[in-house]
Amino acid sequence: MPAPAAPIRLGAPTPYITSHGSKVARLHMYDWIVLVLLAVLDGVLNIIEPFHRFVGSEMITDLRYPMKDNTVPFWAVPIIGIIGPMLIITAIYFKRRNVYDLHHAILGLLFSVLITAVLTDAIKDGVGRPRPDFFWRCFPDGKPDYNNFTTGAICHGKASVIKEGHKSFPSGHTSWSFAGLGFLSWYLAGKIKVFDRRGHVAKLCVVLSPLLLAALVAVSRVDDYWHHWQDVCTGGLLGLTVASICYLQFFPLPSDENGLWPHAYFRHILEPEGENQVQPTSTSRRNSFQNGSFHGPDAVEMRSTSQALDSMEAGRRQQ
């Protein structure tokens, strides 16, 4: 029998953990296809004309707030809600070197934002609530015109501006921000073990920081008179709810002892199924779960032959 090789320590980056990016992506190919379909659907929802709710002469007196530029422009929302969280997730990957974590975090983040976007724009088109500055969108010259019989407003402003004026509920800026930054808050809570019962309030501040940024975006929408307060509250609740569902689809609760990594990581590493896979001992599996990761003194050690080492370097798991 060949002499046993040195133990493989999964606490440090190993070829198995870092070389399976393409395999993980293939397993979730249909998820990426659904993401593309969601993006296309959201584009269609932005093209179609929203419902034009009746706006009478009495109602429009409450919609005379001045038209202002956006404090947070439209192009900044994807940076705040998607690119920023992606950079943080990627930075954690370069430190931890866990491709499962990177893939599932980005996939969950994109699902969170795109599902929220589709729901938000669908509700906007269906409700057609006028924005607080609708009067100036409808009558840019300040000269109102109403139907003599129904007293409904007869708008003579620019069509695209009027169309946007019927998309107040809910706030898209707010829902996007809470979807992306809310997912990031969940992600950070799991990574820094904020609920480890050690009383480190600084960890809680780190987790709440993305939500504070999202709240500031929401407040700016009311300050700019682009949304009513109900629009902002509903958008924030919608985005945070979808973010929570999407996070828990891929990751355990942050308070869970295994909350550091996604479900798939433990399923494929610690509980492999079928043949050609490394089976850790029950003792090492229990120690790894209790530690919540493969780092530190509780890291899993598995002895293998030199042939098994070569196979793992090729990205395969051997019995």
C-alpha positions in Angstrom: 0.0 0.0 0.0 1.3 3.5 -0.8 2.3 5.7 2.1 -0.4 8.1 3.1 0.1 11.7 2.0 0.0 14.7 4.2 -3.4 15.7 5.5 -5.5 18.1 3.4 -6.4 21.1 5.4 -9.6 22.7 4.1 -9.2 25.7 6.4 -6.8 27.2 3.7 -7.8 27.7 0.1 -7.7 24.3 -1.7 -8.0 23.5 -5.4 -11.3 21.9 -4.8 -12.8 25.0 -3.2 -11.5 27.5 -5.7 -11.6 25.6 -9.0 -15.3 24.7 -9.2 -16.6 28.0 -10.5 -17.7 26.7 -13.9 -19.3 23.6 -12.3 -21.3 25.7 -9.9 -22.4 28.0 -12.7 -23.5 25.0 -14.8 -25.6 23.7 -11.9 -27.4 27.0 -11.8 -27.6 27.7 -15.5 -31.4 27.9 -15.4 -31.2 30.4 -12.6 -29.1 32.7 -14.8 -31.5 32.2 -17.7 -34.4 33.3 -15.4 -32.4 36.4 -14.4 -32.1 37.4 -18.1 -35.8 36.9 -18.5 -36.5 39.0 -15.4 -34.4 41.8 -16.9 -36.2 41.6 -20.2 -39.6 41.7 -18.4 -38.6 44.7 -16.4 -37.6 46.5 -19.6 -41.0 45.8 -21.1 -42.7 47.1 -18.0 -40.8 50.3 -18.4 -41.9 50.7 -22.0 -45.6 50.2 -21.6 -47.9 53.1 -20.7 -49.0 53.1 -17.0 -52.6 53.4 -15.9 -53.6 57.1 -16.0 -55.5 57.5 -12.8 -58.2 60.2 -12.8 -56.9 63.5 -11.6 -59.6 66.1 -11.0 -59.3 69.9 -10.4 -59.7 69.4 -6.6 -57.2 66.6 -6.4 -54.5 68.4 -8.3 -54.3 71.1 -5.8 -52.3 68.7 -3.6 -50.0 67.8 -6.5 -48.5 71.3 -7.0 -45.1 70.6 -5.4 -42.2 72.0 -7.5 -40.3 69.8 -10.0 -36.8 69.2 -8.9 -33.8 67.3 -10.1 -33.0 63.9 -8.4 -30.6 64.1 -5.5 -29.8 60.5 -6.3 -29.9 60.2 -10.1 -31.3 57.2 -11.8 -27.9 56.0 -13.0 -26.6 56.0 -9.4 -29.2 53.4 -8.2 -27.6 50.4 -9.8 -24.2 51.5 -8.4 -25.6 51.8 -4.9 -27.8 48.7 -5.0 -25.8 46.3 -7.2 -22.2 47.3 -8.0 -21.4 48.4 -4.5 -22.6 45.1 -2.8 -20.9 43.1 -5.6 -17.5 44.8 -4.8 -17.8 43.9 -1.1 -18.8 40.3 -1.9 -15.9 40.0 -4.3 -13.5 41.4 -1.7 -14.6 38.8 0.8 -14.1 36.1 -1.9 -10.5 37.1 -2.4 -9.9 36.7 1.4 -11.9 33.5 1.9 -11.5 31.9 -1.6 -14.9 30.2 -1.5 -16.4 30.0 -5.0 -19.7 28.7 -3.7 -20.0 31.7 -1.5 -19.1 34.1 -4.3 -21.5 32.5 -6.9 -24.5 32.2 -4.6 -24.1 35.7 -3.1 -24.0 37.3 -6.5 -26.8 35.2 -7.8 -28.9 36.0 -4.7 -28.2 39.7 -5.0 -29.2 39.8 -8.6 -32.4 37.9 -8.0 -33.2 40.2 -5.1 -32.8 43.3 -7.2 -34.5 42.0 -10.4 -37.5 40.5 -8.7 -38.0 43.7 -6.8 -37.7 45.7 -10.0 -40.3 43.6 -11.8 -42.7 43.8 -8.8 -42.1 47.5 -8.4 -42.6 48.4 -12.1 -45.7 46.1 -12.4 -47.3 47.8 -9.4 -46.4 51.3 -10.8 -48.0 50.5 -14.1 -51.1 49.1 -12.5 -51.7 51.8 -9.9 -50.7 54.9 -11.9 -50.6 57.2 -8.8 -49.6 60.8 -9.7 -46.4 62.1 -8.3 -46.4 65.1 -5.9 -45.2 67.4 -8.8 -47.9 66.2 -11.2 -49.4 69.6 -11.7 -46.2 71.0 -13.4 -45.8 67.8 -15.4 -49.4 68.2 -16.7 -49.3 72.0 -17.1 -45.7 73.1 -17.5 -46.8 76.6 -18.3 -48.8 76.8 -15.1 -52.1 77.2 -16.9 -54.5 74.4 -15.9 -57.1 73.0 -18.2 -60.0 70.8 -17.1 -62.8 68.9 -18.7 -66.0 70.9 -18.2 -68.1 67.7 -17.5 -65.7 65.5 -15.5 -63.4 68.2 -14.2 -60.5 65.9 -15.1 -57.2 67.4 -15.9 -56.4 67.8 -19.6 -52.6 67.7 -19.7 -50.7 69.5 -22.4 -47.2 68.7 -21.2 -44.6 66.5 -22.7 -45.9 62.9 -23.1 -42.8 61.2 -21.6 -42.9 63.6 -18.6 -46.6 62.9 -18.0 -46.0 59.2 -18.3 -43.3 59.3 -15.6 -45.7 61.4 -13.5 -48.0 58.4 -13.2 -45.4 56.2 -11.6 -45.3 57.4 -8.0 -46.3 54.2 -6.2 -44.1 52.5 -5.0 -40.7 54.2 -5.1 -38.3 52.4 -7.4 -35.2 54.1 -6.0 -36.2 53.0 -2.6 -37.2 49.4 -3.4 -34.0 48.8 -5.5 -31.8 50.3 -2.7 -33.4 48.2 0.0 -33.3 45.1 -2.2 -29.5 45.3 -2.9 -28.4 46.8 0.4 -30.8 44.7 2.4 -29.3 41.6 0.8 -25.8 43.0 1.7 -26.8 43.5 5.3 -28.0 39.9 5.6 -24.7 38.7 3.9 -22.5 40.8 6.3 -24.5 39.5 9.3 -23.6 36.0 8.3 -20.0 36.7 7.6 -19.1 38.6 10.8 -21.5 36.4 12.9 -23.3 39.4 14.3 -25.6 37.1 16.4 -22.9 35.2 18.1 -24.2 36.3 21.6 -20.9 38.0 22.5 -22.4 41.5 22.7 -20.3 43.2 20.0 -22.5 46.2 19.1 -19.9 47.3 16.5 -20.9 44.3 14.4 -24.5 45.4 14.5 -23.4 48.9 13.3 -21.6 47.3 10.3 -24.8 45.3 9.4 -27.1 48.4 9.7 -24.8 50.7 7.7 -26.2 49.5 4.3 -29.7 49.9 5.5 -28.9 53.5 6.6 -27.7 54.3 3.1 -30.9 52.8 1.6 -33.0 54.9 4.1 -31.1 58.0 3.0 -32.0 57.3 -0.6 -35.6 56.8 0.4 -35.7 60.2 2.3 -34.2 62.0 -0.8 -37.2 60.8 -2.9 -39.6 62.6 -0.5 -37.4 65.7 -0.3 -37.2 65.9 -4.0 -41.0 65.7 -4.3 -40.8 62.7 -6.6 -42.7 60.5 -4.1 -45.3 60.6 -1.3 -44.2 59.1 2.0 -46.5 56.0 1.4 -44.6 55.3 -1.8 -41.3 55.3 0.0 -42.4 53.1 2.9 -44.0 50.6 0.6 -40.9 50.5 -1.6 -38.6 49.9 1.3 -40.8 47.2 2.7 -41.0 45.5 -0.7 -37.3 45.6 -1.3 -36.3 44.4 2.2 -38.8 41.5 2.0 -37.6 40.2 -1.3 -34.0 40.6 -0.2 -34.7 38.5 2.9 -36.4 35.8 0.9 -33.6 35.6 -1.7 -30.9 35.5 1.0 -32.5 32.7 2.9 -33.0 30.8 -0.4 -29.2 30.5 -0.6 -27.8 31.0 2.9 -28.7 29.9 6.4 -29.9 32.4 9.0 -26.9 34.5 10.3 -27.8 33.2 13.8 -27.3 29.6 12.6 -24.1 27.9 13.6 -23.5 27.2 9.9 -24.5 30.7 8.8 -21.1 31.6 7.4 -21.4 29.8 4.1 -24.3 29.0 1.6 -26.3 25.8 1.8 -24.6 24.4 -1.3 -21.2 24.6 0.3 -22.1 22.3 3.1 -24.1 20.1 0.9 -21.3 19.5 -1.7 -18.3 19.6 0.7 -19.5 18.1 4.0 -22.3 15.9 2.8 -21.2 14.6 -0.7 -23.4 12.1 -2.4 -22.7 9.4 -4.9 -19.3 8.2 -6.0 -15.9 9.8 -6.6 -16.3 12.1 -3.6 -14.3 12.6 -0.4 -16.1 11.5 2.7 -15.1 13.4 5.8 -15.3 11.6 9.2 -18.2 12.2 11.4 -16.0 13.8 14.0 -14.4 16.2 11.6 -17.8 17.0 10.1 -19.2 17.9 13.5 -16.2 20.1 14.4 -16.6 21.9 11.1 -20.2 22.6 11.6 -19.7 23.8 15.1 -17.0 26.2 13.9 -19.2 27.5 11.0 -16.3 27.3 8.6 -13.2 25.4 7.7 -10.9 28.0 9.3 -9.1 27.8 12.6 -8.3 24.9 14.9 -11.5 23.1 14.0 -10.6 22.8 10.3 -11.3 19.5 8.7 -8.3 17.2 8.1 -8.6 14.3 5.7 -5.9 11.9 4.9 -5.6 10.7 1.4 -3.3 8.9 -1.0 -1.2 10.7 -3.5 -3.5 9.6 -6.2 -6.5 11.3 -4.4 -4.4 14.5 -4.1 -3.8 14.5 -7.8 -7.5 14.1 -8.5 -8.4 16.9 -6.1 -5.9 19.2 -7.9 -7.8 18.4 -11.1 -11.0 19.6 -9.4 -12.5 16.3 -8.6 -13.6 14.7 -5.3 -12.4 11.1 -4.8 -13.8 8.4 -2.5 
